[in-house]
Amino acid sequence: MTSGPTQTGLSPEQAAREATLRELGEAMVAIEAAAGRVRRAASTLARRLDADPIIVAALERSARELDASRRRLHHDGYLADPQGALFPSESEPETGPLVLFPVEAASE
């Protein structure tokens, strides 16, 4: 593998990262589409008087679980990435916790 820029102007590491993020995004879109389909099936069955309520409940639970999986994948893939821009790399010194709203110590 060469260490020079690729045809797109990205380094091989950057190109690999872009490909990884593209696959991650496509997986998240597929999960979201599946959750939407499951929600539509639950909604359709819920309107029918002869629908089995256990099946409707299972579909609703599955939709919630798919939504949770998509959120977890988003968090783990984008936000918790140690190489991402939101978090310092291991070579950078940690500056301590981010304090958005400093709280003064209560006086006695």
PAVEX-168677 format. One record per residue: residue in one letter; y, z, x of N, C-alpha, C in turn. Coordinates in steps of 0.02 Angstrom, whole numbers. Layout:
> res / n.north / n.up / n.east / ca.north / ca.up / ca.east / c.north / c.up / c.east
> A / Y / Z / X / Y / Z / X / Y / Z / X
...
// end
This chain:
> res / n.north / n.up / n.east / ca.north / ca.up / ca.east / c.north / c.up / c.east
> M / -59 / 0 / 43 / 0 / 0 / 0 / 62 / 0 / 45
> T / 110 / -40 / 27 / 172 / -43 / 66 / 220 / 10 / 40
> S / 265 / 30 / 84 / 313 / 81 / 64 / 380 / 52 / 46
> G / 387 / -14 / 48 / 450 / -46 / 31 / 459 / -53 / -44
> P / 518 / -76 / -65 / 530 / -85 / -137 / 487 / -139 / -167
> T / 472 / -132 / -231 / 433 / -183 / -266 / 480 / -238 / -289
> Q / 452 / -288 / -324 / 493 / -344 / -349 / 546 / -319 / -398
> T / 535 / -264 / -431 / 584 / -238 / -479 / 637 / -196 / -444
> G / 633 / -187 / -379 / 682 / -147 / -343 / 663 / -73 / -340
> L / 608 / -55 / -371 / 586 / 15 / -370 / 537 / 26 / -312
> S / 537 / 86 / -287 / 487 / 103 / -237 / 419 / 105 / -272
> P / 364 / 100 / -234 / 298 / 104 / -266 / 289 / 169 / -306
> E / 316 / 224 / -280 / 311 / 287 / -316 / 349 / 285 / -382
> Q / 409 / 255 / -380 / 449 / 249 / -441 / 416 / 203 / -492
> A / 387 / 149 / -468 / 352 / 102 / -512 / 291 / 135 / -544
> A / 255 / 175 / -505 / 198 / 211 / -532 / 220 / 262 / -584
> R / 275 / 296 / -571 / 302 / 345 / -618 / 323 / 310 / -683
> E / 357 / 253 / -678 / 377 / 215 / -737 / 316 / 193 / -778
> A / 264 / 170 / -744 / 203 / 149 / -779 / 171 / 209 / -814
> T / 171 / 266 / -782 / 143 / 326 / -812 / 182 / 346 / -874
> L / 248 / 346 / -869 / 289 / 365 / -926 / 283 / 315 / -983
> R / 273 / 251 / -967 / 263 / 200 / -1019 / 198 / 214 / -1056
> E / 145 / 229 / -1020 / 81 / 245 / -1053 / 87 / 308 / -1095
> L / 122 / 358 / -1069 / 133 / 420 / -1107 / 170 / 405 / -1172
> G / 222 / 365 / -1168 / 261 / 347 / -1227 / 219 / 309 / -1278
> E / 177 / 263 / -1255 / 135 / 225 / -1301 / 84 / 271 / -1335
> A / 57 / 319 / -1298 / 10 / 366 / -1327 / 44 / 409 / -1380
> M / 106 / 429 / -1367 / 143 / 470 / -1415 / 158 / 430 / -1479
> V / 174 / 366 / -1471 / 187 / 323 / -1530 / 123 / 316 / -1571
> A / 66 / 308 / -1538 / 2 / 301 / -1573 / -15 / 366 / -1611
> I / -3 / 423 / -1580 / -16 / 487 / -1614 / 30 / 494 / -1674
> E / 93 / 476 / -1666 / 140 / 481 / -1722 / 120 / 434 / -1779
> A / 97 / 375 / -1763 / 75 / 328 / -1815 / 13 / 356 / -1851
> A / -33 / 385 / -1813 / -93 / 413 / -1844 / -74 / 471 / -1890
> A / -28 / 514 / -1868 / -6 / 570 / -1910 / 26 / 544 / -1974
> G / 66 / 492 / -1969 / 97 / 463 / -2028 / 45 / 435 / -2076
> R / -6 / 402 / -2050 / -59 / 375 / -2093 / -97 / 430 / -2128
> V / -111 / 484 / -2092 / -147 / 541 / -2121 / -104 / 573 / -2176
> R / -39 / 579 / -2164 / 6 / 608 / -2215 / 7 / 563 / -2278
> R / 8 / 497 / -2268 / 8 / 452 / -2326 / -57 / 458 / -2365
> A / -113 / 465 / -2330 / -178 / 473 / -2364 / -179 / 538 / -2404
> A / -153 / 592 / -2374 / -151 / 657 / -2409 / -107 / 652 / -2471
> S / -50 / 619 / -2464 / -4 / 612 / -2520 / -35 / 570 / -2576
> T / -68 / 516 / -2558 / -100 / 473 / -2608 / -154 / 511 / -2646
> L / -196 / 547 / -2609 / -250 / 585 / -2641 / -223 / 643 / -2681
> A / -169 / 675 / -2659 / -142 / 732 / -2695 / -116 / 712 / -2764
> R / -96 / 650 / -2772 / -71 / 626 / -2837 / -128 / 612 / -2887
> R / -188 / 605 / -2861 / -245 / 590 / -2905 / -273 / 655 / -2933
> L / -287 / 655 / -2996 / -315 / 715 / -3028 / -386 / 730 / -3006
> D / -423 / 678 / -2988 / -493 / 688 / -2970 / -503 / 697 / -2894
> A / -449 / 704 / -2856 / -454 / 711 / -2784 / -482 / 780 / -2766
> D / -522 / 782 / -2716 / -551 / 845 / -2692 / -497 / 882 / -2654
> P / -477 / 942 / -2676 / -423 / 978 / -2642 / -441 / 998 / -2571
> I / -505 / 1004 / -2557 / -526 / 1021 / -2488 / -510 / 962 / -2442
> I / -521 / 901 / -2466 / -506 / 841 / -2425 / -430 / 836 / -2415
> V / -392 / 847 / -2468 / -319 / 844 / -2462 / -295 / 896 / -2412
> A / -321 / 956 / -2416 / -301 / 1009 / -2369 / -321 / 991 / -2298
> A / -379 / 961 / -2289 / -402 / 941 / -2222 / -356 / 888 / -2193
> L / -335 / 840 / -2235 / -290 / 788 / -2212 / -222 / 818 / -2193
> E / -196 / 863 / -2235 / -132 / 894 / -2220 / -136 / 934 / -2155
> R / -191 / 971 / -2145 / -199 / 1009 / -2083 / -204 / 962 / -2023
> S / -240 / 907 / -2031 / -246 / 859 / -1977 / -179 / 829 / -1958
> A / -137 / 815 / -2008 / -70 / 788 / -1994 / -29 / 838 / -1953
> R / -33 / 902 / -1973 / 3 / 954 / -1935 / -23 / 959 / -1864
> E / -89 / 955 / -1855 / -118 / 959 / -1789 / -99 / 899 / -1746
> L / -96 / 840 / -1776 / -74 / 780 / -1738 / -1 / 787 / -1718
> D / 40 / 813 / -1763 / 111 / 825 / -1745 / 116 / 874 / -1688
> A / 77 / 927 / -1690 / 77 / 977 / -1637 / 53 / 947 / -1571
> S / 2 / 904 / -1574 / -23 / 871 / -1514 / 31 / 826 / -1483
> R / 67 / 789 / -1526 / 120 / 746 / -1501 / 175 / 787 / -1468
> R / 195 / 842 / -1499 / 246 / 886 / -1469 / 223 / 915 / -1403
> R / 159 / 936 / -1400 / 132 / 965 / -1339 / 130 / 912 / -1284
> L / 109 / 851 / -1301 / 107 / 797 / -1253 / 177 / 781 / -1228
> H / 226 / 780 / -1273 / 295 / 767 / -1254 / 319 / 822 / -1205
> H / 306 / 884 / -1222 / 328 / 939 / -1179 / 294 / 936 / -1111
> D / 227 / 930 / -1112 / 190 / 930 / -1049 / 203 / 868 / -1007
> G / 216 / 812 / -1040 / 225 / 749 / -1004 / 295 / 738 / -979
> Y / 345 / 759 / -1018 / 414 / 746 / -999 / 451 / 809 / -976
> L / 445 / 862 / -1012 / 487 / 921 / -999 / 458 / 968 / -947
> A / 393 / 975 / -943 / 364 / 1021 / -896 / 344 / 988 / -831
> D / 365 / 926 / -821 / 348 / 888 / -762 / 387 / 915 / -702
> P / 352 / 940 / -651 / 387 / 968 / -594 / 425 / 915 / -554
> Q / 410 / 851 / -563 / 446 / 798 / -528 / 504 / 772 / -569
> G / 512 / 796 / -629 / 565 / 773 / -673 / 633 / 799 / -652
> A / 684 / 770 / -680 / 752 / 788 / -660 / 773 / 856 / -686
> L / 738 / 883 / -736 / 759 / 947 / -764 / 738 / 1007 / -723
> F / 691 / 998 / -678 / 666 / 1054 / -639 / 672 / 1039 / -565
> P / 688 / 1090 / -525 / 694 / 1078 / -453 / 625 / 1065 / -423
> S / 624 / 1026 / -369 / 561 / 1013 / -335 / 542 / 1074 / -294
> E / 481 / 1073 / -269 / 458 / 1130 / -230 / 499 / 1138 / -166
> S / 528 / 1083 / -140 / 566 / 1087 / -78 / 636 / 1114 / -90
> E / 660 / 1113 / -151 / 727 / 1139 / -166 / 723 / 1214 / -179
> P / 771 / 1252 / -154 / 769 / 1324 / -166 / 784 / 1338 / -239
> E / 751 / 1388 / -265 / 763 / 1408 / -335 / 825 / 1451 / -336
> T / 869 / 1437 / -384 / 933 / 1472 / -387 / 930 / 1531 / -435
> G / 874 / 1543 / -466 / 869 / 1597 / -514 / 872 / 1571 / -584
> P / 868 / 1615 / -633 / 867 / 1593 / -702 / 934 / 1564 / -724
> L / 930 / 1516 / -768 / 990 / 1487 / -797 / 1014 / 1534 / -852
> V / 1077 / 1554 / -848 / 1105 / 1599 / -898 / 1157 / 1561 / -938
> L / 1142 / 1548 / -1001 / 1188 / 1512 / -1043 / 1240 / 1558 / -1075
> F / 1219 / 1616 / -1094 / 1263 / 1664 / -1126 / 1256 / 1731 / -1091
> P / 1297 / 1744 / -1041 / 1289 / 1806 / -1005 / 1303 / 1866 / -1050
> V / 1262 / 1916 / -1043 / 1268 / 1976 / -1082 / 1289 / 2032 / -1035
> E / 1345 / 2064 / -1052 / 1368 / 2118 / -1010 / 1327 / 2180 / -1025
> A / 1317 / 2220 / -973 / 1278 / 2281 / -982 / 1317 / 2328 / -1030
> A / 1280 / 2360 / -1073 / 1311 / 2406 / -1121 / 1332 / 2468 / -1084
> S / 1393 / 2489 / -1098 / 1417 / 2551 / -1066 / 1395 / 2611 / -1108
> E / 1382 / 2665 / -1074 / 1358 / 2724 / -1109 / 1415 / 2766 / -1133
// end
